[in-house]
Amino acid sequence: MAVSTKRSIPPGMENFVIGMIGMGDMGKMYAEKLSAAGWRVMACDREERYESLKQEFAGMKHVEICKNGHLVSRASDYIIYSVEAAIIGRVIAQYGPSTKLGAIVGGQTSCKSPEIEAFEAYLPADVHIISCHSLHGPGVDPRNQPLVLIQHRAPDASLRKVEAVLSCLESNFVYLTAQEHDRITADTQAVTHAAFLSMGKAWHANNQFPWMMSRYVGGIENVKINLTIRIYSQKWHVYAGLAILNPEAKEQIAQYARSVTDLYKLMIEGNLEGMRERIFKAREKVFGRPETWKTQLLEPSILTSFSLGTPTADSPPRPNNHLSLLAMVDCWAALNIVPYDHMLCSTPLFRLRLGVTEHLFRDDALLESALKTAVEDKTYRSDDLEFTFAARGWAECVSLGHFETWEKRFESTQKYFEPRFDEAKVVGQQMMKKVLESTQ
C-alpha cells in the first residue's frame, strides 16, 4: 500500500480517448473534469437517455455522447464503467467484448470483487485492467481526496497513462489490491452506514423530524442528523452495493445488529455495570488507553456550529444514550477493527463519523452520562426499540442479498426526509468544508 500525488503526462497521448459507460452523478463529474482538462471523452448511458444527455452536454467541447457502450468501447483507449455495483456484471458482459484492442478498462464501484470477476470473465485477454474508486461522492471537491488505483492486470506503462488522465482530479492516488480495497471500504463505511441508516429508519418509524426536538439539537446530535440526512439524500444503490456485495461488509452489518441488540437488552435489564464493563472494554480495544490518546479528529466547534434546529429555553436539550454510537464501537471491538488503521483512505465524511464517536468515547463525563441515561432514563426507550428493529432489518436485508428490499426500505425513508434535503445539503457542505480546513 502506498500513496502518491505525483502527476506526469507521458508523450504520445495527444489523441488518447477516455470512454465513460454510465453517466450518473459520478460519471458526469468525471466527464466534466476530464473534458475540462482537455481530454476527449466518449460517453453513454442507457439508450433512452441518449437524447437528453446529448442536450445536456451539447456545449461541452470535448464530450461526445454515444448511443451505447459498444460505440464507446470500440473507440476508447481507457474505459471507465461508472454503473451500479448490482448491475456491473451484466453491463460488462454486454459491452466488454467490444473493447478496443490493447485498451485499459476499469470500474468505479465501491465493491471491487464482483467488478474484477466480471472483467476477467468478459474482457478480451489483450485488454489491461486498472480499476479505480474515488472515495467521495459527486458533490465533493475531488482535490486532495483519496483516489484508489487497482493495477490488477496491466503493465506499469498503462498505470502511468491512467495516472496521467486522472491527475486532473487533483486527488491523492492510493494503490491497493481489489481485496485490500474491499476490506478498507468495509472497515470504514459498513458499520457507520448501518448506524446512520438505522437512525433514519427509527425517526421515520416514530414520525419524528429530530431537528424539531430538543433532544436532538446541539453537539453530537448535529453531526448525527446531518450525516443521516446526507446519506438519505443520495441514491439508494450507492450504499446497497457496498453492503450486499462486499462479504466483509455483510459480516460487519450483522455484527452491528447484534451489538445494538445486546446493548438494548442490557438497557432494559437495568444492568448499568454490565453496560459499563462492555463499553469500556470496547473503548480500550478501539481507542487504546487514555494515556496513548493523541489530538482528537474533530474540533469542538464542528459539533456545535452546524444545526438544522435551535434549542429553546422552555425545552432544554435532554441527555441521550447514543445507542447508535455505543454499538458502533462495540461492533468494531468484536471484529478487531481499529478504524485509525485506514486514515490513508480517510475522507471528510469518514473523519466526521469517526470523530463524533471519538468525541463521545474520549470524554469520561459524556460517556458516563450516556451509559446512565441508557439504563436509568426510560423516556426514549421506544425510540431505541425502533432503532434496534431498524438495525436488525438492514442486517436481514443484507444477509438475504435483497437489492429490491433495500431499495424499498431506503426510498420510503428518503421520501419522508426529502423536504429538508436542500437545507441539509447547505449545512452539510459547510460542515464538510470545516472538516477539511481543520485537517489541512
C-alpha positions, 0 to 999 in steps of 0.5 A: 500500500502506498500513496502518491500525488505525483502527476506526469503526462507521458508523450504520445497521448495527444489523441488518447480517448477516455470512454465513460459507460454510465453517466450518473452523478459520478460519471458526469463529474468525471466527464466534466473534469476530464473534458475540462482538462482537455481530454476527449471523452466518449460517453453513454448511458442507457439508450433512452437517455441518449437524447437528453444527455446529448442536450445536456452536454451539447456545449461541452467541447470535448464530450461526445455522447454515444448511443451505447457502450459498444460505440464507446468501447470500440473507440476508447483507449481507457474505459471507465464503467461508472454503473451500479455495483448490482448491475456491473456484471451484466453491463460488462458482459454486454459491452466488454467484448467490444473493447478496443484492442490493447485498451485499459478498462476499469470500474468505479464501484465501491465493491471491487470483487464482483467488478474484477470477476466480471472483467476477467470473465468478459474482457478480451485477454489483450485488454489491461485492467486498472480499476479505480474508486474515488472515495467521495461522492459527486458533490465533493471537491475531488482535490486532495481526496483519496483516489484508489488505483487497482493495477490488477492486470496491466503493465506499469506503462498503462498505470502511468497513462491512467495516472496521467488522465486522472491527475486532473482530479487533483486527488491523492492516488492510493494503490491497493489490491481489489481485496485490500480495497474491499476490506478498507471500504468495509472497515470504514463505511459498513458499520457507520452506514448501518448506524446512520441508516438505522437512525433514519429508519427509527425517526421515520418509524416514530414520525419524528423530524429530530431537528424539531426536538430538543433532544436532538439539537446541539453537539453530537446530535448535529453531526448525527442528523446531518450525516443521516440526512446526507446519506438519505439524500443520495441514491439508494444503490450507492450504499446497497452495493457496498453492503450486499456485495462486499462479504466483509461488509455483510459480516460487519452489518450483522455484527452491528445488529447484534451489538445494538441488540445486546446493548438494548437488552442490557438497557432494559435489564437495568444492568448499568455495570454490565453496560459499563464493563462492555463499553469500556472494554470496547473503548480500550480495544478501539481507542487504546488507553487514555494515556496513548490518546493523541489530538482528537479528529474533530474540533469542538466547534464542528459539533456545535456550529452546524444545526438544522434546529435551535434549542429553546429555553422552555425545552432544554436539550435532554441527555441521550444514550447514543445507542447508535454510537455505543454499538458502533464501537462495540461492533468494531471491538468484536471484529478487531477493527481499529478504524485509525488503521485506514486514515490513508483512505480517510475522507471528510465524511469518514473523519466526521463519523469517526470523530463524533464517536471519538468525541463521545468515547474520549470524554469520561463525563459524556460517556458516563452520562450516556451509559446512565441515561441508557439504563436509568432514563426510560423516556426514549426507550421506544425510540431505541426499540425502533432503532434496534428493529431498524438495525436488525432489518438492514442486517436481514436485508443484507444477509438475504442479498435483497437489492429490491428490499433495500431499495424499498426500505431506503426510498420510503425513508428518503421520501419522508426526509426529502423536504429538508434535503436542500437545507441539509445539503447547505449545512452539510457542505459547510460542515464538510468544508470545516472538516477539511480546513481543520485537517489541512 
